[in-house]
């Protein structure tokens, strides 16, 4: 049996509204028995079982730029370090893996937001960047201008949620596409009225402010992202409205919960959701799909079965197996 790889995993990484995805990944990795985990936190106080980081508050601002004290000099012995948040502490003696789960900072790089420069600096030192899909990988490569082998694809861990039983609300998940949602909103309001349902929009605080400023938004119930699980538990159909900058975790969680889901047919949605989600070519088709999935029990049953099957592909255990394979590959190739 091969020696388990020793992994330093930053728990202050990607956080989703449905849960703490890095902790979910850490727990799933531990269950594989294929690695020795050293859990740490680059931006917050160490919790029970986490490795303490000396002078963390001093180094944290530097790590946001990918510079400062090497993290592998502050941790117990590890073979590889994996980070996924805004803090990307460099390494000196071991390879580093950096998961990029939000493309917006790369799309709008500025003097204030220097995510691209941060990642290029780390890649120059040998780091491997992880994108959540092939579509996202192509965008990362186009923005960073680095060699193709420096960016790989591993899907993140999507938390497992309880099955939704007898949901009766039309739920829209809005991520980075407020203008699109506002164009679609009157038709969604009408569709919700036609089936006698509440229209609930899950949004960021900034998006909620914009939506409230529109006179036609009175019929829309706005819920913050921290309520994602509670909102999903009441959904009969989910509409996924996104700019594709982040992995569609809520949509996949909805599939896992047995809630039929509708989205526009975009490249990232076709890659990740096709076959399990109703993909529409137009806004008018989105409404048609919503109404059909609301009342067509035969089609709902097929959608529920397909969705639950697809969600397994993105479970924490599936992500752990993929990351464990990546850790071993990166460690094996370090220094060669």
C-alpha angles and dihedrals in degrees: 000000000000120000111264112253114246110231128192104206122190109218091193090078134097112000120190129196089242094056147306102307096190092054089047089052092047092052091048091048090052090053092056092063087213098112144033108236126213105189118200141162122229098190109021138049116286114260130211109307094011121125109248116238114218113231091359093159090054095051101036096084090051092049090059085070096042094251136098133066114003109251094216088064090058098047134071113264111305135167097212138009123219122196130171109173138077090282111078107175111193125241128219109187105024135044122265132217119202119193114207110200100162121056097183095090089054091049093053104032113171141155088276096043109044101165093136094052090047092054095043089053092053094045089052086059092052104270121151117222120214121210122194097230141010090254090053090046091056090051093048091050092048092050099042100038093215133140114288094238091062092069121059134175125244122153116232126244111271111203117245111243132195117268114266111241120201097340114184106185133094104230125196120194108206117194117169096328104093094142091052091048092050090053090050096041100087091053091046091050089051092048092050090050091049092057095036096245137135115250109225122187120199107207147151118265091255092051092048090055091053093046093050090055090064116090092220094057096085093098093053120091108215119209128182121241092251086069092058096117094047091047093049091051089063099043125115094175129011125208114202113209112178144147090224094244093122135039109269095244096153092051091050091046088052089054090050091050090054097251116141109237135205128199140160116268099253125153095259093045091050090051097047108023108028113123093022101052132051103249115199127200095209142021090253089055090051089061092046090052092048093053094046094048090047096060109016102093095186092053091044091056091052091047092050093051094046092046095052091049092051094047090062088067089064100039120127090254092054091047091049093054091049093048093046089056090049093049091054093047093049094047091047091052097044111120094002 
